[in-house]
Amino acid sequence: MYRFLLTPRWLGSTVLAVAAIVACLWLGSWQLSRFEARVTPQHAAGTAPTAAASPLDTVLPGPVAKVSTVTVGHPVTVTGSYDPAHQLAVPNRTVDNRQGYYLFTPLRTADGRAVAVVRGWLPGAPGAQLPAPPSGQQTVTGRLQAPESNDTSGAVAGGLPAGQLGMISPASLVNLLPYPVYDGWVAADDVPAGMTAVPTAQPSGGDGLTARAFQNLGYTLEWFVFAGFVGFMWFRLARREAEAAQDRALGLDPVLE
C-alpha cells in the first residue's frame, strides 16, 4: 500500500520534508541556546574568581575594546600606579543590603591609559577625607565590570558634591580625568581593612529575563512548531495517497478530502 513512497516524486518530497524538519530543529536549538545564554548569569558566584586572572589588555585589546556579557566578571590583572588626585566616592551603593559607597581610584598604566578601579565598598555616606591609595607600582587583581548605564545614585546631573561620582562609565569620566580610560571598571578582590569587596554587577540589558530573551524563546517555539507542521503535513499527504491507492485497488473511485 505504501509502495508509492519509493517513486521518484515521493522520494524527493520525503527528502525535502526531512531537510526542512532538520533545518527547523537546528534553528530552534540555536534560538534556545541564545535564550539560555541571555538568562544564564555570566558572573562568578560571590566575589571569588573562578578562573585564572588574565592581563586586562588581553581581555580588552585595543583602545576601543568594549566590555561584553562574555567578559563581565572575568578575573583580570593590571599593573600601574594609583592617582590619588582623582580619587572619587560613588555614593548610594548597596552591598549585603547595606547602604554605602564605592571608593573609586584611577590606576594609570604604562601605556598612558587608566583603569577605573573600585578598591572596595564602605558603609554610610562619603566623608570629606577618603582612604588614601597605596603609592608606587601596584598590581591589582579583580573582576571586570560593565560601564554603568544610568546614575544609580539617584542624583541629578551636577547635583553631587565635589569628589563624588554618579556612575562609573567612560562617558562620565571623560571630563573628570586628564587621560583616556579603559571601558568598564575593575572591582578589586584584595580590599583594604574595613572595606568590602564589590560583587560583580550584570550589565544593563545583558543577562536575565529581558524582552530579547523572551523573543529568543518565542522563536524557539516557532521553529519547533514549524518542524512538527512539516512532519504532520507529510504524514497527512502520505496517508491520503495510501487511502487513494487502496480505493483504486478495490475498484473504487478515490475520494479526496
GIGIRA-V628308 format. One record per residue. RES is the residue in one small letter. OMEGA is omega in whole degrees, -180 to 180 (* if undefined). D_CENTER is the distance of its C-alpha to the mean C-alpha in whole Angstrom. Layout:
BEGIN
RES/OMEGA/D_CENTER  RES/OMEGA/D_CENTER
END
This chain:
BEGIN
m/-178/55  y/178/52  r/180/53  f/179/52  l/180/49  l/178/50  t/-179/51  p/-179/49  r/-178/48  w/175/46  l/177/45  g/180/43  s/-180/42  t/179/41  v/179/39  l/-180/37  a/179/36  v/179/35  a/179/33  a/179/32  i/179/31  v/179/29  a/180/27  c/179/26  l/179/25  w/179/23  l/177/21  g/178/21  s/178/19  w/178/17  q/178/16  l/178/15  s/176/13  r/177/11  f/-179/11  e/180/11  a/-178/8  r/-176/6  v/178/9  t/180/9  p/180/8  q/-175/6  h/177/9  a/179/13  a/-180/15  g/-179/17  t/-178/18  a/178/19  p/-179/17  t/179/17  a/178/18  a/-179/20  a/178/19  s/175/19  p/-176/21  l/-177/18  d/172/20  t/176/19  v/176/15  l/-179/15  p/177/19  g/-175/21  p/-177/21  v/-180/18  a/-176/15  k/174/12  v/179/9  s/178/6  t/178/3  v/-176/6  t/177/8  v/-180/7  g/-179/10  h/177/12  p/-179/16  v/175/17  t/-178/21  v/-178/23  t/179/26  g/179/28  s/-180/30  y/177/29  d/-177/31  p/-179/32  a/-179/34  h/175/30  q/-176/29  l/173/28  a/178/27  v/-170/24  p/175/25  n/175/24  r/-176/22  t/175/22  v/-178/21  d/178/23  n/176/24  r/-178/26  q/179/26  g/-178/26  y/174/25  y/173/23  l/-174/25  f/178/24  t/176/26  p/176/25  l/-178/26  r/-178/27  t/-176/27  a/-178/30  d/177/28  g/177/29  r/178/25  a/175/24  v/176/21  a/-177/20  v/170/21  v/-174/21  r/179/24  g/180/24  w/179/24  l/-180/28  p/176/29  g/-179/31  a/179/31  p/177/31  g/180/35  a/-179/37  q/179/36  l/178/33  p/-176/33  a/177/34  p/175/31  p/-179/33  s/178/35  g/-180/35  q/180/33  q/172/30  t/-176/27  v/173/24  t/-178/21  g/-178/18  r/-178/15  l/-179/13  q/178/11  a/174/10  p/177/13  e/-174/14  s/176/14  n/-177/17  d/-178/20  t/176/20  s/-179/23  g/-179/25  a/176/27  v/-179/28  a/179/28  g/-177/31  g/-179/31  l/176/30  p/176/33  a/-179/33  g/178/31  q/-175/28  l/-177/25  g/179/23  m/-177/20  i/178/18  s/178/17  p/-179/19  a/-179/20  s/-177/22  l/-173/23  v/-180/25  n/-178/28  l/-177/28  l/-178/28  p/-180/30  y/-180/28  p/-179/25  v/173/22  y/173/19  d/179/15  g/179/14  w/-177/16  v/174/17  a/-175/17  a/176/21  d/179/21  d/-177/25  v/178/26  p/178/30  a/-179/32  g/178/32  m/177/28  t/177/25  a/-177/22  v/178/19  p/180/16  t/178/12  a/178/11  q/178/7  p/177/7  s/-179/9  g/-180/8  g/-177/4  d/179/5  g/-177/9  l/179/11  t/178/11  a/180/14  r/177/12  a/178/11  f/176/15  q/176/16  n/179/14  l/178/16  g/177/19  y/178/19  t/-180/19  l/-180/22  e/-178/24  w/178/24  f/177/25  v/178/28  f/179/29  a/178/30  g/-180/32  f/179/34  v/179/35  g/179/36  f/-178/38  m/178/39  w/180/40  f/-179/42  r/180/44  l/178/45  a/179/46  r/178/48  r/179/50  e/180/51  a/179/52  e/179/54  a/178/56  a/179/57  q/179/58  d/180/60  r/179/62  a/179/63  l/180/65  g/179/66  l/174/64  d/178/63  p/179/59  v/180/57  l/178/54  e/*/52
END
